[in-house]
Amino acid sequence: MAWWGKLIGGTLGFMLGGPLGALLGASFGHQFDSGLRGSGGMRALPGGQERVQLAFFTATFSVMGHIAKADGQVSRHEIQMAKNLMNQMRLNTQQREAAIDLFEQGKEADFPLDDVLHQFRSECQRRTTLLRMFLEIQIQGAMADGRLDAAENRILLHSAEVLGFSSQEVEHLIGLISGTASGPGQRPGRTIEQSYAILGVSEKTPDSEIKKSYRRLMNQHHPDKLVAKGMPEEMIKLATEKTQEIRSAWEHVRDHRAAGA
């Protein structure tokens, strides 16, 4: 949690700057520019792990609030999804207050979505797996009420495009989230079609390609690799659950095919 300690100390705030820095400044009720003046004008470059972790935290909760308000109202399911994420991250009181405030800022009509996304992509540089995890979290939040509203879908598709993902990749992530709605690692109630969707394959896909897809997904969601790339360490539980879901889907498909052989 070193990134949080530096934020409280007034260090990471000025390092971040831009729209993400402005959101943080509003959240904490003070300007981080004072830290910049005290540093002799030095500004850290994008890409540092702690800076990326701060950008991930800020973008995640603010964009989640924006998408939740896309259909005109925020449902209790979407609010609960945000709270569940905070619980998974084991946020302390101060961190939770910051996350809630970022969520609220995202709901404002003048929320600079494109500016936030462009800066977030720049901060992450070429960390595609990290951007994908961010997008997964946003899709999961949008589908918290069991459906994907047309307005929410438009924002998700637009966000994905800004971050460098195609509409086909979004559809795969929606399939992944839909198939894991029963809970991490849980197979009961999950259909074989859902397990195929989680793996991004179909019943017609050869075994060898299914195994490749499974290994690729496990690599993309590996908790240690994601944290090393800049995902806040508090989110490691979320990444672990993702790998459990993917492994469960793989085992389901493998056993289903073996039984039908």
Summary of the structure (lengths in Angstrom):
residues: 261
radius of gyration: 18.9
end to end distance: 49.4
largest distance: 69.3
contacts: 827
relative contact order: 0.11
helix: 72%
strand: 0%
